[in-house]
Amino acid sequence: MYDFIVIGGGPAGMMAAGRAGSRGKKVVLLEKKDQLGKKLLICASGRCNVTNTASLDLFIKAYGKGGPFLRAALQTFDNEKLCSFLLSYGIETVVENKGRVFPKSQKADSVLKALETYMHDHKVTIQTNSHVLRLNSKSNRVSGVETNSGSIFGNNILIATGGRSYPATGSAGDGYKLASSVGHTICPPYPAIIAFETEETWVKSLQGTPMKNVHITAYQSGKKIAEQFGEALFTHYGVSGPSILDMSKRIVGCLPDGSVQIRIDLKPKHTPEELDSILLDQIKRHGSKTMKACLTFFIPEKLAPIFMNLCNIEPQKKASQITAPERKRIVKLLKGLPLTFTRHRPIEEAIVTAGGIRLDEIDAKTMQSKLCEGVYFAGEVLDIDGPTGGFNLQAAFSSGYLAGDSIE
């Protein structure tokens, strides 16, 4: 008989198991894959953006409607406590752009090893290749689980199985079924941080080309729906990158009503008049060069021939031959390169999923179910999501820690 059965070996589950173990509880962690932390290992391309330096108020604001629910968890185990925890296991952290916090090693496996050591130090039993098939409960009180290898009995159970993104790492929506079986409502999951496919096929030739320090505005039916400054990235199917990902939840919500148009201001620090003056200066200096070559002063080289085509200018035309109307078209495009988003990428590719277990059915001070005693929740399985920048991992660590801190 265990005091705590943790379902899911991601950051929320491991933190919860370690915390409960540190309180002297008998804990078992069940992971259906062959190793722990598979999704953690691919966070931020393997660099693992563990948290952010933002204040508590900014954290709460970042999660939108889920922010107030997370207040108790964030107050119990905040970004500073997380960094102190990591340091206690020899992991120094560094702060990068926009307050993003990474392990100094820039390796996610160092964070995974710290969590594994934390659990080992506090005698947590770990069972991989252990798929939970159902919860056992009686009279609204949980008593254990059925797995692919038999029954496990316990007084408390944590569902920390993640959302529906990257199912190969284990988060395939299992937690939703388990929660539903004890009466919980599931808000339909959808991608919260996701890339988009475009109507324009020329993006394929720009695959891997970044656009840095750009301002992106999204419109639907002429109405502005989102905007972001930062970096975007061309892909073989459309556009991705930090700025696109941070706008994605709002755009995903609008796409059922039709396509979304974005305009990328490639030179947001300059007015059209200033750009025209700079462009004219380049033409005077390099009149014998092709206009396509001159454009590389403003944009990535791969984008230059596409620019010429979109401006309806002959590709090999000399800079000195460019007319005032053509110059005006170039400036207009620099200030608003248009793209049309037709659909988002599959939910399986989402960095984070929105939707999940309804928050008003959970006690925010303990993470325990209000419907079935002894059932707890943590991490992405909840109807909580934040932007990129360490907010989602912090939510997982905080909610997991609170759950492990709360069990009787």
C-alpha positions as CSV (number, residue, x, y, z in Angstrom):
1,M,0.0,0.0,0.0
2,Y,1.4,3.3,-1.1
3,D,0.7,6.8,0.3
4,F,1.0,8.3,-3.1
5,I,0.8,6.9,-6.6
6,V,2.1,9.3,-9.2
7,I,1.0,8.7,-12.8
8,G,3.3,10.4,-15.3
9,G,7.1,10.8,-15.2
10,G,7.3,14.4,-16.5
11,P,8.4,17.4,-14.5
12,A,5.2,17.7,-12.6
13,G,5.1,14.1,-11.6
14,M,8.7,13.8,-10.7
15,M,8.6,17.0,-8.6
16,A,5.5,15.8,-6.8
17,A,6.9,12.3,-6.1
18,G,10.2,13.8,-4.8
19,R,8.4,16.3,-2.5
20,A,6.0,13.6,-1.1
21,G,9.0,11.3,-0.6
22,S,10.9,14.1,1.3
23,R,7.9,14.2,3.7
24,G,8.4,10.6,4.6
25,K,5.6,9.3,2.4
26,K,5.8,5.9,0.6
27,V,5.6,6.9,-3.1
28,V,5.6,5.1,-6.4
29,L,5.9,6.8,-9.8
30,L,4.4,5.1,-12.8
31,E,5.6,6.0,-16.3
32,K,4.2,4.3,-19.4
33,K,7.3,5.0,-21.5
34,D,10.7,3.3,-21.1
35,Q,12.3,6.3,-19.5
36,L,11.3,9.4,-17.5
37,G,11.2,13.0,-18.7
38,K,11.1,12.4,-22.5
39,K,9.3,15.6,-23.2
40,L,11.5,17.5,-20.7
41,L,14.5,16.5,-22.7
42,I,13.2,18.2,-25.8
43,C,12.2,21.4,-24.1
44,A,13.7,24.5,-25.9
45,S,15.5,22.2,-28.3
46,G,17.1,20.3,-25.5
47,R,18.3,23.4,-23.6
48,C,15.4,23.3,-21.1
49,N,14.0,26.7,-20.4
50,V,13.1,25.9,-16.8
51,T,11.5,29.1,-15.6
52,N,11.4,32.9,-16.0
53,T,12.6,35.7,-13.8
54,A,9.2,37.4,-14.0
55,S,7.4,38.6,-10.8
56,L,4.6,36.6,-9.2
57,D,2.1,39.1,-10.6
58,L,3.5,38.8,-14.1
59,F,3.4,35.0,-13.8
60,I,-0.2,35.0,-12.8
61,K,-1.1,37.4,-15.7
62,A,0.8,35.2,-18.2
63,Y,-1.6,32.2,-17.6
64,G,-4.7,34.2,-18.3
65,K,-7.8,32.7,-16.8
66,G,-5.7,30.0,-15.2
67,G,-3.4,32.5,-13.4
68,P,-5.5,33.0,-10.2
69,F,-5.9,29.2,-9.8
70,L,-2.1,28.8,-9.9
71,R,-1.4,31.6,-7.3
72,A,-1.1,29.2,-4.3
73,A,1.1,26.8,-6.2
74,L,3.4,29.6,-7.4
75,Q,3.6,31.1,-3.9
76,T,4.5,27.7,-2.4
77,F,7.2,26.9,-5.0
78,D,8.2,29.9,-7.1
79,N,10.9,30.6,-9.7
80,E,13.5,31.4,-7.0
81,K,12.8,28.2,-5.0
82,L,13.1,26.3,-8.3
83,C,16.5,27.8,-9.0
84,S,17.6,27.1,-5.4
85,F,16.4,23.5,-5.7
86,L,18.4,23.0,-8.9
87,L,21.5,24.6,-7.4
88,S,21.2,22.2,-4.4
89,Y,21.8,19.5,-7.0
90,G,24.7,21.3,-8.6
91,I,22.8,22.9,-11.4
92,E,23.7,26.6,-11.9
93,T,21.2,28.6,-14.0
94,V,21.7,31.6,-16.4
95,V,19.2,34.2,-17.4
96,E,18.8,35.0,-21.1
97,N,16.6,37.3,-23.3
98,K,13.2,38.2,-21.8
99,G,14.0,36.6,-18.4
100,R,14.3,33.1,-19.7
101,V,16.2,30.8,-17.3
102,F,18.2,27.9,-18.5
103,P,20.7,25.5,-16.8
104,K,24.2,26.8,-17.3
105,S,25.1,23.5,-18.9
106,Q,22.4,24.2,-21.6
107,K,21.4,20.6,-21.3
108,A,18.0,19.3,-20.3
109,D,19.4,16.0,-19.1
110,S,21.1,17.8,-16.2
111,V,17.6,18.9,-15.0
112,L,16.2,15.3,-15.5
113,K,19.1,13.9,-13.5
114,A,18.5,16.3,-10.6
115,L,14.8,15.2,-10.4
116,E,15.8,11.6,-10.6
117,T,18.3,12.1,-7.8
118,Y,15.7,13.9,-5.8
119,M,13.4,11.0,-6.0
120,H,16.1,8.4,-5.4
121,D,17.3,10.3,-2.3
122,H,13.7,10.1,-0.9
123,K,13.2,6.4,-1.7
124,V,10.6,6.9,-4.5
125,T,9.8,3.6,-6.3
126,I,10.0,4.2,-10.1
127,Q,8.2,1.8,-12.5
128,T,8.7,2.5,-16.2
129,N,6.8,0.7,-19.0
130,S,3.9,0.9,-16.6
131,H,0.6,2.0,-18.3
132,V,-2.2,2.9,-16.0
133,L,-5.5,1.6,-17.5
134,R,-8.0,2.8,-14.9
135,L,-8.4,4.3,-11.4
136,N,-10.0,2.2,-8.7
137,S,-12.4,4.1,-6.4
138,K,-15.3,3.5,-4.1
139,S,-17.8,6.0,-2.6
140,N,-15.9,8.9,-4.2
141,R,-12.6,7.8,-2.6
142,V,-9.7,6.5,-4.6
143,S,-8.1,3.2,-3.6
144,G,-5.5,2.5,-6.3
145,V,-4.9,1.9,-10.0
146,E,-5.0,-1.0,-12.5
147,T,-1.9,-1.1,-14.7
148,N,-0.8,-3.3,-17.6
149,S,1.1,-5.4,-15.1
150,G,-1.5,-5.6,-12.3
151,S,-3.1,-3.7,-9.4
152,I,-1.3,-1.1,-7.3
153,F,-3.0,0.1,-4.1
154,G,-2.7,3.6,-2.7
155,N,-4.5,6.3,-0.7
156,N,-3.7,9.2,-3.0
157,I,-3.2,9.4,-6.7
158,L,-1.7,12.2,-8.8
159,I,-2.6,12.5,-12.5
160,A,0.3,14.2,-14.2
161,T,0.2,12.7,-17.6
162,G,0.5,15.9,-19.7
163,G,-1.7,17.1,-22.5
164,R,-1.9,15.8,-26.1
165,S,1.3,17.3,-27.6
166,Y,4.2,15.1,-28.6
167,P,2.4,11.8,-27.9
168,A,5.7,9.9,-28.7
169,T,6.9,11.3,-25.4
170,G,4.0,9.8,-23.5
171,S,1.5,12.7,-23.4
172,A,-1.3,11.2,-25.5
173,G,-4.3,12.4,-23.5
174,D,-4.5,9.4,-21.1
175,G,-5.1,11.7,-18.1
176,Y,-8.3,13.1,-19.5
177,K,-9.8,9.6,-19.6
178,L,-8.7,8.8,-16.1
179,A,-10.1,12.1,-14.8
180,S,-13.4,11.6,-16.7
181,S,-13.8,8.2,-15.1
182,V,-14.1,9.9,-11.6
183,G,-16.5,12.6,-12.8
184,H,-14.2,15.4,-14.0
185,T,-15.1,17.6,-16.9
186,I,-12.5,18.0,-19.7
187,C,-12.3,21.3,-21.6
188,P,-11.5,20.2,-25.1
189,P,-7.8,20.3,-25.7
190,Y,-6.3,22.4,-28.6
191,P,-2.9,23.7,-29.5
192,A,-1.7,26.7,-27.4
193,I,1.8,27.1,-28.7
194,I,1.9,25.9,-32.4
195,A,3.3,26.8,-35.8
196,F,1.1,27.6,-38.9
197,E,0.8,26.5,-42.5
198,T,0.5,29.3,-45.1
199,E,-1.3,29.6,-48.4
200,E,1.9,31.0,-50.0
201,T,4.0,28.1,-51.3
202,W,7.2,30.3,-51.7
203,V,7.9,29.9,-48.0
204,K,9.3,26.4,-48.7
205,S,12.3,27.9,-50.5
206,L,13.1,29.9,-47.3
207,Q,13.0,26.9,-44.9
208,G,15.2,27.6,-41.9
209,T,15.6,31.3,-42.6
210,P,15.0,33.4,-39.5
211,M,13.6,36.9,-39.4
212,K,14.9,38.8,-36.3
213,N,13.6,41.9,-34.6
214,V,10.4,42.0,-36.7
215,H,7.0,43.2,-35.7
216,I,4.2,40.8,-36.7
217,T,0.5,41.8,-36.8
218,A,-2.3,39.3,-37.3
219,Y,-5.7,40.2,-38.9
220,Q,-8.9,38.5,-39.6
221,S,-11.5,40.2,-41.9
222,G,-9.5,43.4,-41.6
223,K,-9.6,43.4,-37.8
224,K,-6.4,43.2,-35.8
225,I,-6.4,40.1,-33.5
226,A,-2.8,39.9,-32.2
227,E,0.7,41.4,-32.5
228,Q,4.2,40.6,-31.4
229,F,7.7,41.8,-31.7
230,G,10.7,39.4,-31.9
231,E,11.8,36.5,-34.1
232,A,10.0,34.4,-36.7
233,L,11.2,31.5,-38.7
234,F,10.3,30.2,-42.2
235,T,9.6,26.5,-42.4
236,H,8.8,24.1,-45.3
237,Y,5.1,24.4,-44.5
238,G,4.8,28.0,-43.3
239,V,6.0,30.0,-40.3
240,S,7.1,29.3,-36.8
241,G,9.5,31.0,-34.3
242,P,9.1,32.6,-30.9
243,S,6.9,35.5,-32.0
244,I,4.5,33.3,-34.0
245,L,4.3,30.8,-31.1
246,D,3.5,33.5,-28.6
247,M,0.6,34.7,-30.8
248,S,-0.6,31.2,-31.7
249,K,-3.2,30.6,-29.1
250,R,-5.2,33.7,-30.2
251,I,-4.8,32.8,-33.9
252,V,-5.8,29.2,-33.3
253,G,-9.0,30.5,-31.7
254,C,-9.8,32.6,-34.8
255,L,-9.0,30.1,-37.5
256,P,-12.4,28.3,-37.3
257,D,-13.9,31.5,-38.7
258,G,-11.6,31.6,-41.7
259,S,-8.0,32.3,-42.7
260,V,-5.8,34.8,-40.8
261,Q,-3.6,37.3,-42.5
262,I,-0.3,38.4,-41.0
263,R,1.9,41.3,-41.9
264,I,5.6,41.2,-41.0
265,D,7.2,44.6,-40.5
266,L,10.8,43.7,-41.3
267,K,12.1,47.1,-40.3
268,P,9.9,48.2,-37.4
269,K,12.4,50.8,-36.2
270,H,12.1,52.8,-39.4
271,T,9.2,54.8,-40.8
272,P,8.4,54.3,-44.5
273,E,9.9,57.7,-45.2
274,E,13.2,56.8,-43.4
275,L,13.3,53.5,-45.3
276,D,12.8,55.2,-48.6
277,S,15.7,57.5,-47.8
278,I,17.9,54.6,-46.9
279,L,16.9,52.6,-50.0
280,L,17.6,55.6,-52.2
281,D,21.0,55.9,-50.6
282,Q,21.7,52.3,-51.3
283,I,20.6,52.7,-54.9
284,K,22.9,55.7,-55.4
285,R,25.9,53.8,-53.8
286,H,25.4,50.6,-55.7
287,G,23.5,51.6,-58.9
288,S,25.5,49.1,-61.0
289,K,24.4,46.1,-58.9
290,T,21.2,44.3,-59.3
291,M,18.4,45.5,-57.1
292,K,18.2,42.0,-55.8
293,A,21.7,42.3,-54.5
294,C,21.0,45.7,-52.9
295,L,18.0,44.3,-51.0
296,T,20.3,42.0,-49.0
297,F,21.2,45.2,-47.0
298,F,17.6,45.0,-45.6
299,I,16.6,41.3,-45.8
300,P,18.0,37.8,-45.8
301,E,19.6,36.9,-49.2
302,K,17.2,34.0,-49.8
303,L,14.2,36.4,-49.4
304,A,15.5,38.9,-52.0
305,P,14.4,37.1,-55.2
306,I,10.9,36.5,-53.6
307,F,10.7,40.2,-52.8
308,M,11.5,41.1,-56.4
309,N,8.8,38.8,-57.6
310,L,6.2,40.1,-55.1
311,C,7.0,43.7,-56.1
312,N,6.6,42.7,-59.7
313,I,10.2,43.8,-60.6
314,E,12.4,42.0,-63.1
315,P,14.9,39.9,-61.0
316,Q,18.0,41.1,-62.7
317,K,17.0,44.8,-62.9
318,K,19.9,47.2,-62.0
319,A,19.4,49.3,-58.9
320,S,19.9,52.5,-60.9
321,Q,17.0,51.5,-63.1
322,I,14.5,51.3,-60.3
323,T,11.6,53.7,-60.6
324,A,10.0,55.7,-57.8
325,P,6.8,53.5,-57.9
326,E,8.9,50.4,-57.7
327,R,10.8,51.8,-54.8
328,K,7.5,52.6,-53.1
329,R,6.4,49.0,-53.6
330,I,9.7,47.7,-52.0
331,V,9.3,50.0,-49.0
332,K,5.6,48.9,-48.6
333,L,6.7,45.3,-48.6
334,L,9.5,45.9,-46.1
335,K,6.9,47.4,-43.8
336,G,4.4,44.6,-44.3
337,L,5.3,41.3,-45.9
338,P,1.9,39.6,-46.2
339,L,1.2,35.9,-45.4
340,T,-2.0,34.0,-45.1
341,F,-2.4,31.3,-42.4
342,T,-4.8,28.6,-43.5
343,R,-4.4,26.2,-40.6
344,H,-2.3,25.4,-37.6
345,R,0.0,22.3,-37.5
346,P,-1.4,19.1,-35.9
347,I,-2.0,19.2,-32.1
348,E,0.6,16.5,-31.8
349,E,3.2,19.0,-32.7
350,A,2.0,21.6,-30.2
351,I,4.6,22.7,-27.6
352,V,1.8,23.1,-25.1
353,T,-1.9,22.2,-25.3
354,A,-4.7,24.4,-23.9
355,G,-7.8,22.9,-22.5
356,G,-7.8,20.0,-20.0
357,I,-9.3,19.3,-16.6
358,R,-11.7,22.1,-15.4
359,L,-10.1,24.2,-12.7
360,D,-13.2,24.8,-10.7
361,E,-13.4,21.1,-10.0
362,I,-10.0,21.2,-8.2
363,D,-8.9,22.8,-4.9
364,A,-6.3,25.3,-5.9
365,K,-4.7,25.2,-2.4
366,T,-3.9,21.5,-2.6
367,M,-4.4,20.4,-6.2
368,Q,-6.9,17.8,-4.9
369,S,-10.1,16.9,-6.8
370,K,-13.3,18.3,-5.3
371,L,-15.2,15.3,-6.8
372,C,-13.1,12.3,-5.7
373,E,-11.1,12.3,-2.5
374,G,-7.5,11.4,-2.9
375,V,-7.2,12.3,-6.6
376,Y,-4.7,15.1,-7.4
377,F,-3.7,16.9,-10.6
378,A,-0.6,18.7,-11.8
379,G,1.0,20.0,-14.9
380,E,-0.3,20.3,-18.5
381,V,-3.2,17.9,-17.9
382,L,-4.9,20.9,-16.2
383,D,-6.7,23.6,-18.2
384,I,-3.7,25.9,-17.8
385,D,-1.2,27.2,-20.4
386,G,1.2,30.0,-20.6
387,P,3.4,31.6,-23.2
388,T,6.9,30.5,-24.2
389,G,9.7,31.6,-21.9
390,G,9.7,29.1,-19.0
391,F,6.1,29.7,-17.8
392,N,4.8,26.2,-18.6
393,L,7.6,24.3,-17.0
394,Q,7.3,26.5,-13.9
395,A,3.5,25.7,-13.8
396,A,4.4,22.0,-13.9
397,F,7.0,22.2,-11.2
398,S,4.8,24.4,-8.9
399,S,1.6,22.4,-9.2
400,G,3.6,19.2,-8.8
401,Y,5.4,20.4,-5.7
402,L,2.1,21.6,-4.2
403,A,0.4,18.3,-4.8
404,G,3.3,16.4,-3.2
405,D,3.2,18.8,-0.3
406,S,-0.5,18.4,0.3
407,I,-1.2,14.7,0.5
408,E,-2.1,13.3,3.9
